[in-house]
């Protein structure tokens, strides 16, 4: 008798054995489940057909956001969140697992936190580039520093499209606040060329400070540039914009022909060709923080 024939003969008997197994197993449990196993089939799992919510790559859990900023660990961040020490865009968040976007304003105990590595980039801006982070404005300073860092830096203050010179970029809010504090800010030195010689009485007026539309306008220093005509002057001011400079001279009936920021605090354009940038050294950064 061949093995093949033996298998055929035992076919009916096999079905009977399967039925018996089903009956025996039914005594201790579900007959449907037992029959399924007896037939050699694995139990069928019900698969949920509800679509899985896609994850947003631009979102991150709040505790991870805080931990990445170097403030504390994720577990400690959970405690801070639960106790109401964390705000997102001005609102207290106590929900565990809450997700934030990278451009949300997250504060721990009132201080802004940033999950990115802090970066400090100094650009020698040429003419023809707008100082803005907005798109659709033509050529901007962000195009010039696009390859400087992966951190989301932004310029401190402004230089007009036709102005040139030093512009500092960072994602460090403390440095940004230092510059925008008009009383304790960081002075910038400008080389300015006017359409005509600056009268001595006008120079003294700017140095003393005066009001425009009821608002006091003051500068740190102003002087003629040695070896140049009196059309060229040096002006040091803490204000982070350059519109105030144009406002000053327009009020005095002068036109600003050229505006070049040649120094920011102790930082100068040395070794930075026009249109190029560099990262601040640790010493430069430390000196900047002490100003």
Residue pairs with C-beta under 8 A, 6 or more apart in sequence:
18 38
18 39
21 34
21 38
22 31
22 34
22 35
22 38
25 31
25 34
25 37
25 38
26 34
33 43
36 42
36 43
36 44
37 43
56 99
58 101
58 102
59 99
59 100
59 101
60 68
60 99
60 100
60 101
60 102
60 115
61 97
61 98
61 99
61 100
62 77
62 81
62 86
62 88
62 93
62 97
62 98
62 99
62 100
62 106
63 74
63 77
63 78
63 81
63 96
64 74
64 77
64 115
65 100
65 106
65 113
65 115
66 72
66 74
66 77
66 80
66 81
66 86
66 106
66 108
66 113
66 115
67 73
67 74
67 77
68 115
68 116
69 113
69 114
69 115
71 77
71 108
71 113
72 80
77 86
78 96
80 86
80 108
80 109
81 93
81 94
81 95
81 96
81 98
82 94
82 96
83 94
84 92
84 94
85 108
85 109
86 92
86 93
86 106
86 107
86 108
87 93
87 106
87 107
88 98
88 100
88 104
88 105
88 106
89 104
89 105
90 105
100 106
102 115
102 152
103 152
105 112
106 112
106 113
107 113
112 173
114 171
114 172
114 173
116 150
116 151
116 152
116 171
117 149
117 151
118 151
118 170
118 171
118 172
119 148
119 149
119 151
119 153
119 169
119 170
119 171
119 172
119 279
120 168
120 169
120 170
120 172
120 175
120 279
120 280
120 285
120 288
121 145
121 148
121 149
121 153
121 168
121 169
121 170
121 277
121 278
121 279
121 280
122 166
122 167
122 168
122 169
122 264
122 267
122 272
122 277
122 278
122 279
122 280
123 141
123 144
123 145
123 166
123 167
123 168
123 169
123 272
123 276
123 277
124 164
124 165
124 166
124 269
124 272
124 273
124 274
124 275
124 276
124 277
125 131
125 141
125 144
125 159
125 163
125 164
125 165
125 166
125 167
125 261
125 274
125 275
126 164
126 274
126 275
127 161
127 162
127 163
127 164
128 139
128 161
128 162
129 139
129 140
129 141
129 143
129 144
129 161
130 137
130 138
130 139
130 140
130 141
130 161
131 140
131 141
131 155
131 157
131 158
131 159
131 160
131 161
131 167
132 140
132 141
132 142
133 140
133 142
133 154
133 155
134 140
141 155
141 159
141 167
141 169
144 275
144 277
145 153
145 169
145 277
148 169
148 277
148 279
149 279
151 171
152 171
153 169
153 170
153 171
154 169
154 170
154 171
155 167
155 168
155 169
156 167
156 168
156 169
156 170
156 175
156 176
156 179
156 180
156 240
157 167
157 168
157 179
157 180
157 188
157 240
157 241
157 242
158 240
158 241
158 242
158 243
159 165
159 167
159 242
159 259
159 261
160 242
160 243
160 246
160 259
162 259
163 242
163 259
163 260
163 261
164 258
164 259
164 260
164 261
164 274
165 190
165 191
165 259
165 260
165 261
165 262
165 269
166 188
166 261
166 262
166 263
166 264
166 267
166 268
166 269
166 272
167 261
168 175
168 179
168 264
168 267
170 176
174 289
175 288
175 289
178 184
178 185
178 186
178 288
178 289
178 291
179 185
179 186
179 240
180 240
182 238
182 239
183 238
185 238
185 239
185 240
186 238
186 264
186 265
186 288
186 291
187 220
187 236
187 237
187 238
187 265
188 236
188 237
188 238
188 240
188 261
188 263
188 264
188 265
189 234
189 235
189 236
189 261
189 262
189 263
189 264
190 234
190 235
190 236
190 237
190 242
190 245
190 259
190 260
190 261
190 262
191 225
191 232
191 234
191 258
191 259
191 260
191 262
192 232
192 233
192 234
192 235
192 245
192 249
192 256
192 258
192 259
192 260
193 231
193 232
193 256
193 257
193 258
193 259
194 231
194 232
194 233
194 249
194 254
194 255
194 256
194 257
195 231
195 254
195 255
195 256
195 257
196 231
196 254
197 229
197 230
197 231
198 224
198 230
198 231
198 233
198 254
202 252
202 254
203 222
203 223
203 224
203 233
205 252
206 219
206 222
206 235
206 248
206 252
207 219
207 221
207 222
209 216
209 217
209 218
209 219
210 216
210 217
211 217
212 247
212 248
212 251
217 244
217 247
217 248
219 235
219 236
219 237
219 248
220 236
220 237
220 238
221 234
221 235
221 236
222 233
222 234
222 235
222 236
223 233
223 234
224 230
224 232
224 233
224 234
225 232
225 233
225 234
231 257
235 245
237 244
237 245
242 259
242 261
245 256
245 259
246 256
246 259
249 255
249 256
250 256
262 268
262 269
263 269
265 287
265 288
265 291
266 284
266 287
266 288
266 291
267 280
267 284
267 288
271 278
272 278
280 288
